[in-house]
Amino acid sequence: MRTPARLMGAALLAVLLAGCGHQLLWERWQAERAFWQADREVARIFVNPRVARPEDYRRAESAFARIARIFPAEAWVARREPMAREIAEISGRATLALARLAELQGRSAEALSGYRRVIEEWPDYDRLRLDALEHLGDALESNGDGEGAMRAWERMAREFAPLDSARDEVRPAVLEAPLALAVIWEQRGDRARRDSTLVAAELRLESSMRRVSGSSASVALLDAIARGRELRGDVGGALDAWRETLSAGGADTARASRIIQLGERELEAGRADSARVYARWGAEFDGPPRLRALELLARSFERGGEPDSALDVYAGIVSEFPHNDEATAGARYQRALILERLDRWAQARSEFGALCAAQPTHPLALEAWTRVVEHYRKLGESELARIEADHGLAALDLLISTQHDDAVRLRCFEARASVQLADDRVRDAVETLRGLWAAAPVTVAGARLGAEAARRAGADLHDAALAGGLWQILAERSPDPDIRREAGRALGRPVS
């Protein structure tokens, strides 16, 4: 509720602004204030549309519609005064927000019309038009109009410079548009269109580079050049561009991240020795960059045929980062995998055991129980596999009985079914999954286990009823569409 003092203050401000010949200043203030109020209404919707209520949408739409009505495009867009252009920009932003709200509520035709209106009626407002084109392309793609989406992305790549000259800031949407187009041309087998799109984009990027060489903006431009070259198959050229990013300034964490990213790309290109150089460089930094660099160093040793050196680096990670659960679990698990590949099973089994003892509810620890059983099954040691399976199932049952976190309990039940499948206890696995799904959702991991159990129930046990029961659940509840379709085929009916 407004107090008399606040009302008097607003009235006095109106008199001062309007009475002193500053009508335009007064109108800009009104537009900015109205947009600020509308933006508050829409903030909760754009952050998480799923929890927004119908009344939230109504209030937001009413606020933005009021701005568009009071400050119509035809009255402001053609004016040249700086303050008038600011008002026109606010009006365009309100129109764009209305289109976004329509899209979020499933009114696709209205949303597409709104985006196109902004593009057409605000021709000299680059940032506004670019935002509208980006939303238009995404909306068209979501509605299954791939050709329309491509036309929007082509306009973004053709009509807008990669760099906003007024701010010397990169335009991420313009960087991404030609890359997205190139991926589509590649998928269609049209490499000539792919290459022409990427070469044209690189020429524009290089032109923009001359304005911002050595700055943080140059890093984004060089990264786009590198990704374009990578898509064309020019791995060496891509790595050259990524190396150039190292000459740019910035905070230590940003520089360390670029060094490690370059090492990771060297490793992807099969250059383990070069990756190792960057990993050691990155390891000179403290904190998270050092951990990431050490993990890269271990992988580069392993890829380069030096598994013992990789084992040493992973052991160092466990020692240096004892309170980082993800790092220590990953390092122990990778040590176990390397030792298993080296036929040093006793040590690998010990490493798996240490992981399960130290971090029993970590996903990798839960997975370790299955890997141990699978190892003995591959060797034909069915009795040892059975003993390890019993041991793992007892440990998992204890976790299930003592855990109060529903997500952890769900993962433990899935691990239980996985161990049972590894030990050829298919009926037990089916029972575990059916019991779990009576009270819990079917996850992607659970759906994959269920599909394997159903296949084996049919193929190994020749029990169509047992398999059919699982397929029925998966056809209705699997979050994986491929598994839903497989279940439908098994049941003899189409499933979307």
C-alpha positions in Angstrom: 0.0 0.0 0.0 1.4 3.4 -1.0 1.9 5.9 1.8 1.0 9.6 1.2 4.6 10.5 1.3 5.5 8.1 -1.5 2.6 9.3 -3.6 3.6 12.9 -3.1 7.2 12.0 -4.1 6.1 10.4 -7.3 3.8 13.3 -8.1 6.7 15.8 -7.4 9.0 13.7 -9.7 6.4 13.8 -12.4 6.1 17.6 -12.2 9.9 18.1 -12.2 10.4 15.8 -15.2 7.5 16.9 -17.3 7.3 20.5 -16.2 11.0 21.2 -17.0 10.8 20.0 -20.5 12.0 16.5 -19.9 8.9 14.6 -21.2 11.1 12.0 -22.9 13.1 11.4 -19.7 9.8 10.9 -17.8 8.5 8.4 -20.3 11.8 6.5 -20.2 11.5 6.3 -16.4 8.0 5.0 -16.7 9.0 2.4 -19.2 12.0 1.2 -17.1 9.9 1.1 -14.0 7.1 -0.9 -15.7 9.6 -3.3 -17.2 11.4 -3.8 -13.8 8.0 -4.6 -12.2 7.1 -7.0 -15.0 10.5 -8.7 -14.9 10.0 -9.4 -11.2 6.7 -11.2 -12.1 8.3 -13.3 -14.8 11.6 -14.2 -12.9 10.1 -17.2 -11.1 8.6 -18.5 -14.3 11.8 -18.4 -16.4 13.9 -19.9 -13.6 11.6 -23.0 -13.2 8.5 -23.0 -15.5 7.3 -26.3 -14.1 6.5 -24.9 -10.7 4.8 -21.7 -12.0 1.1 -21.4 -11.4 -1.5 -20.2 -13.9 -1.9 -16.9 -12.0 1.9 -16.3 -12.2 1.6 -16.5 -16.0 -1.5 -14.2 -16.0 0.2 -11.5 -13.9 3.4 -11.6 -16.0 1.5 -11.5 -19.3 -0.6 -8.6 -18.1 2.4 -6.6 -17.0 4.3 -7.1 -20.3 1.2 -6.5 -22.4 0.7 -3.2 -20.6 4.2 -2.1 -21.6 3.7 -3.1 -25.3 0.3 -1.2 -25.3 1.6 2.0 -23.7 4.8 2.1 -25.7 3.9 0.6 -29.1 6.6 -0.2 -31.6 5.2 2.1 -34.3 5.5 5.1 -32.0 9.1 4.5 -30.9 11.1 2.3 -33.2 11.8 4.9 -36.0 12.9 7.6 -33.5 16.6 8.4 -33.3 16.9 10.1 -29.9 19.0 7.9 -27.5 16.3 7.9 -24.8 13.6 7.1 -27.4 15.6 4.1 -28.6 15.9 2.9 -25.0 12.1 3.0 -24.8 11.8 1.1 -28.1 14.2 -1.5 -26.8 12.0 -1.9 -23.6 8.9 -2.3 -25.8 10.6 -5.0 -27.9 11.8 -6.8 -24.8 8.2 -6.8 -23.5 7.0 -8.2 -26.9 9.7 -10.9 -26.8 8.8 -11.8 -23.2 5.1 -12.3 -24.2 6.3 -14.7 -27.0 8.4 -16.6 -24.5 5.5 -16.9 -22.1 3.2 -18.1 -24.8 5.8 -20.8 -25.8 6.1 -22.0 -22.2 2.4 -22.5 -22.0 2.2 -24.5 -25.3 0.8 -21.7 -27.5 3.4 -22.4 -30.2 1.7 -20.5 -33.1 1.4 -17.3 -30.9 5.0 -17.6 -29.8 6.4 -18.0 -33.3 4.3 -15.0 -34.4 5.7 -13.0 -31.5 9.3 -13.8 -32.3 8.8 -13.0 -36.0 7.2 -9.7 -35.1 10.2 -8.6 -33.1 12.5 -9.6 -35.9 10.5 -7.6 -38.5 9.4 -4.5 -36.5 12.7 -3.8 -34.7 15.1 -4.0 -37.7 17.8 -1.7 -36.2 18.0 -3.3 -32.8 20.6 -6.0 -33.2 20.7 -7.5 -29.7 16.9 -7.7 -29.6 16.6 -9.3 -33.1 19.4 -11.8 -32.3 17.6 -12.9 -29.2 14.3 -13.3 -31.1 16.0 -15.3 -33.9 17.6 -17.6 -31.4 14.3 -18.2 -29.7 12.6 -18.6 -33.1 15.1 -21.3 -34.2 14.8 -23.2 -30.9 11.0 -23.0 -31.0 10.9 -24.2 -34.7 13.2 -27.1 -33.9 11.1 -28.1 -30.9 8.0 -28.1 -33.1 9.6 -30.4 -35.6 10.3 -27.7 -38.3 14.0 -28.5 -38.8 14.2 -26.6 -42.1 12.7 -23.5 -40.5 15.1 -23.7 -37.6 18.0 -24.0 -40.0 16.9 -20.8 -41.8 16.8 -19.0 -38.5 20.4 -20.2 -37.7 21.6 -19.3 -41.2 20.3 -15.7 -40.6 22.1 -15.5 -37.3 25.3 -16.6 -38.9 24.9 -14.3 -41.9 23.4 -11.1 -40.5 25.3 -10.7 -37.2 29.0 -10.3 -36.5 30.4 -12.7 -33.9 31.4 -9.6 -31.8 29.1 -7.0 -30.4 31.2 -3.9 -31.5 29.5 -1.6 -29.0 30.7 -3.7 -26.1 33.5 -5.8 -27.5 31.7 -8.9 -26.2 31.2 -12.1 -28.1 27.7 -13.2 -29.2 27.5 -16.9 -28.1 24.5 -17.6 -30.3 26.3 -16.3 -33.4 29.3 -18.6 -32.6 27.1 -21.6 -32.1 24.8 -21.2 -35.2 27.3 -22.2 -37.9 28.5 -25.1 -35.8 24.9 -26.4 -35.4 24.3 -26.0 -39.1 27.6 -27.9 -39.9 26.5 -30.8 -37.7 23.2 -31.1 -39.6 25.0 -30.9 -43.0 27.3 -33.7 -41.8 24.4 -35.8 -40.7 22.8 -35.4 -44.1 26.1 -36.3 -45.9 26.5 -32.9 -47.5 30.1 -32.2 -46.6 30.4 -29.5 -49.2 27.7 -27.4 -47.4 29.3 -28.3 -44.1 32.7 -27.0 -45.1 31.4 -23.9 -46.9 29.4 -23.0 -43.8 32.4 -23.4 -41.5 34.9 -21.7 -43.7 32.6 -18.6 -44.0 32.2 -18.6 -40.3 36.0 -18.8 -39.7 36.6 -15.8 -42.0 34.1 -13.7 -39.9 35.7 -15.0 -36.7 39.2 -14.1 -37.8 38.0 -10.6 -38.8 36.6 -10.1 -35.3 39.8 -11.4 -33.7 41.8 -8.4 -34.9 39.7 -6.2 -32.6 40.1 -8.2 -29.4 43.4 -10.1 -29.7 44.7 -11.3 -26.4 41.5 -10.6 -24.5 39.0 -13.0 -22.9 36.7 -12.4 -25.9 39.5 -13.7 -28.2 39.4 -17.0 -26.2 35.8 -17.6 -27.2 36.5 -16.7 -30.8 39.5 -19.0 -31.0 37.5 -21.8 -29.4 34.8 -21.4 -32.1 37.5 -21.5 -34.8 39.0 -24.6 -33.3 35.6 -26.4 -33.0 34.8 -25.5 -36.6 38.2 -26.9 -37.8 37.6 -30.1 -35.8 34.2 -30.6 -37.4 35.9 -30.3 -40.8 38.4 -33.0 -39.8 41.3 -30.6 -39.4 42.5 -31.8 -35.9 45.9 -30.2 -36.3 44.4 -26.8 -37.2 42.0 -27.1 -34.3 44.8 -27.8 -31.8 46.7 -24.8 -33.2 43.8 -22.5 -32.5 43.3 -23.9 -29.0 47.1 -23.3 -28.4 46.6 -19.7 -29.3 44.1 -19.3 -26.4 47.0 -19.8 -24.0 48.4 -16.4 -24.9 45.3 -14.6 -23.6 45.2 -13.1 -20.2 42.8 -13.8 -17.4 42.7 -15.3 -13.9 44.8 -18.3 -13.0 41.8 -20.6 -12.8 40.8 -19.6 -16.3 44.3 -20.1 -17.7 44.6 -23.5 -15.9 41.3 -24.6 -17.4 42.5 -23.7 -20.9 45.8 -25.6 -20.4 44.0 -28.7 -19.2 41.3 -28.5 -21.9 44.1 -28.4 -24.5 45.7 -31.4 -22.9 42.4 -33.3 -23.0 42.1 -32.5 -26.7 45.6 -33.6 -27.4 44.7 -36.9 -25.7 41.5 -37.2 -27.8 43.7 -36.7 -30.9 45.9 -39.7 -29.8 48.8 -37.5 -28.7 49.4 -38.9 -25.2 52.9 -37.4 -24.9 51.6 -33.9 -25.7 48.7 -34.4 -23.3 51.2 -35.3 -20.6 53.1 -32.0 -21.1 49.9 -30.0 -20.6 48.8 -32.1 -17.7 52.0 -31.5 -15.8 51.7 -27.8 -16.6 48.2 -27.7 -15.2 49.2 -29.6 -12.1 51.4 -26.6 -11.1 48.2 -24.8 -10.2 46.5 -25.4 -6.8 43.0 -26.7 -5.9 40.5 -28.2 -8.4 42.7 -27.4 -11.5 45.5 -29.6 -10.0 43.1 -32.5 -9.4 41.8 -32.3 -12.9 45.3 -32.1 -14.3 46.4 -35.2 -12.3 43.5 -37.2 -13.6 44.5 -36.2 -17.1 48.1 -37.1 -16.4 47.0 -40.6 -15.2 44.8 -41.1 -18.4 47.7 -40.0 -20.6 50.1 -42.5 -19.0 47.5 -45.2 -19.4 46.8 -44.3 -23.0 50.5 -44.0 -23.7 51.2 -47.6 -22.6 52.6 -46.8 -19.1 50.1 -48.3 -16.7 52.4 -48.4 -13.7 52.9 -44.7 -13.9 49.1 -44.3 -14.2 48.7 -46.4 -11.0 51.1 -44.2 -9.2 49.3 -41.0 -10.2 45.9 -42.4 -9.1 47.5 -43.5 -5.8 48.7 -39.9 -5.3 45.2 -38.6 -5.9 43.8 -40.8 -3.2 46.6 -39.6 -0.8 46.4 -35.9 -1.8 42.6 -35.5 -1.9 41.3 -37.8 0.8 38.2 -35.7 1.5 37.1 -35.5 -2.1 34.8 -38.5 -2.5 34.4 -38.3 -6.2 38.1 -38.0 -6.8 39.1 -40.9 -4.4 36.3 -43.2 -5.6 37.3 -42.6 -9.3 41.0 -43.1 -8.6 40.4 -46.3 -6.7 38.1 -47.6 -9.4 40.5 -46.8 -12.2 43.4 -48.4 -10.3 41.3 -51.6 -10.0 40.5 -51.6 -13.7 44.1 -51.1 -14.7 45.3 -53.9 -12.3 42.6 -56.2 -13.7 43.8 -55.6 -17.3 47.4 -56.3 -16.1 46.2 -59.7 -14.8 47.1 -58.6 -11.3 43.7 -59.7 -10.0 44.6 -60.0 -6.3 45.6 -56.4 -6.2 42.6 -55.4 -8.3 40.2 -57.3 -6.0 41.9 -55.5 -3.0 41.3 -52.1 -4.7 37.7 -52.9 -5.3 37.3 -54.0 -1.7 39.0 -50.8 -0.4 36.5 -48.7 -2.5 33.5 -50.7 -1.2 34.7 -50.4 2.4 35.6 -46.7 2.3 32.7 -45.4 0.2 30.1 -48.1 0.3 27.2 -46.1 -1.2 29.2 -44.4 -4.0 27.9 -45.5 -7.4 31.3 -46.9 -8.4 31.4 -48.9 -5.2 28.0 -50.4 -6.0 29.2 -51.2 -9.5 32.3 -52.8 -8.1 30.3 -55.7 -6.6 29.1 -56.7 -10.1 32.6 -56.4 -11.7 34.1 -58.8 -9.2 31.4 -61.4 -9.9 31.7 -60.9 -13.7 35.5 -61.4 -13.4 35.1 -64.9 -11.9 32.3 -65.8 -14.4 34.6 -64.9 -17.3 37.2 -67.3 -15.9 34.6 -70.0 -15.5 35.0 -70.0 -11.7 31.3 -70.3 -10.9 31.9 -71.3 -7.3 34.1 -68.2 -6.6 31.5 -66.1 -8.4 28.8 -67.4 -6.2 30.8 -66.7 -3.1 31.5 -63.2 -4.2 27.9 -62.6 -5.2 26.7 -63.8 -1.8 29.2 -61.5 -0.1 28.1 -58.5 -2.3 24.4 -59.2 -1.7 24.8 -59.4 2.0 26.6 -56.0 2.0 23.9 -54.5 -0.2 21.1 -55.8 2.0 22.8 -54.3 5.0 23.0 -50.9 3.2 19.3 -51.2 2.2 18.3 -51.9 5.8 20.3 -49.0 7.3 19.9 -46.3 4.7 17.2 -43.6 5.0 18.0 -41.8 1.7 15.5 -43.0 -0.9 17.9 -42.3 -3.8 20.7 -44.3 -2.2 18.3 -47.2 -1.4 17.1 -47.2 -5.0 20.7 -47.5 -6.3 21.4 -50.3 -3.8 18.4 -52.2 -5.1 19.5 -51.8 -8.6 23.1 -52.9 -7.7 21.5 -56.0 -6.0 19.7 -56.9 -9.3 22.9 -56.3 -11.2 24.9 -58.7 -9.0 22.2 -61.3 -9.3 22.2 -61.0 -13.1 26.0 -61.3 -13.1 25.8 -64.5 -11.2 23.0 -65.9 -13.5 20.3 -65.6 -10.8 17.8 -64.2 -13.3 14.7 -65.1 -11.4 16.1 -63.4 -8.3 17.0 -60.3 -10.3 13.4 -60.1 -11.7 12.0 -60.4 -8.2 14.3 -57.7 -6.9 13.3 -55.3 -9.8 9.6 -56.0 -9.5 9.8 -55.4 -5.7 11.7 -52.1 -6.3 9.3 -50.8 -8.9 6.3 -51.5 -6.8 7.3 -48.5 -4.7 9.9 -46.6 -6.7 10.3 -45.1 -10.2 12.0 -46.9 -13.1 15.3 -45.1 -13.7 17.3 -45.3 -16.9 19.8 -47.6 -15.2 17.0 -49.7 -13.8 15.3 -49.9 -17.2 18.5 -51.3 -18.8 18.8 -53.9 -16.0 15.1 -54.8 -16.5 15.5 -55.2 -20.2 18.5 -57.5 -19.7 16.6 -59.5 -17.2 13.6 -59.8 -19.5 15.8 -60.9 -22.4 17.5 -63.6 -20.3 14.3 -64.8 -18.8 13.0 -65.4 -22.3 16.2 -66.7 -23.9 17.9 -68.6 -21.1 15.0 -69.7 -18.9 12.4 -69.9 -21.7 9.9 -68.3 -19.3 7.7 -66.1 -21.4 5.5 -65.1 -18.5 8.4 -64.0 -16.4 9.8 -62.0 -19.3 6.4 -60.6 -20.2 5.8 -59.2 -16.7 9.0 -57.1 -16.9 8.3 -56.0 -20.5 4.9 -54.8 -19.4 6.3 -52.6 -16.7 9.1 -51.3 -19.1 6.6 -50.6 -21.9 4.6 -48.3 -19.5 7.3 -46.8 -17.3 10.8 -46.9 -18.9 12.3 -43.4 -19.2 14.4 -44.8 -22.1 12.3 -44.6 -25.3 14.4 -47.3 -27.0 13.6 -49.8 -24.2 9.9 -48.8 -24.3 9.9 -49.6 -28.0 11.8 -52.9 -27.4 9.2 -53.8 -24.8 6.4 -53.0 -27.1 7.9 -55.3 -29.8 8.3 -58.1 -27.2 4.7 -57.7 -26.2 3.5 -57.5 -29.8 2.2 -54.0 -29.7 3.5 -50.5 -30.8 4.8 -48.3 -28.0 5.9 -44.7 -28.6 
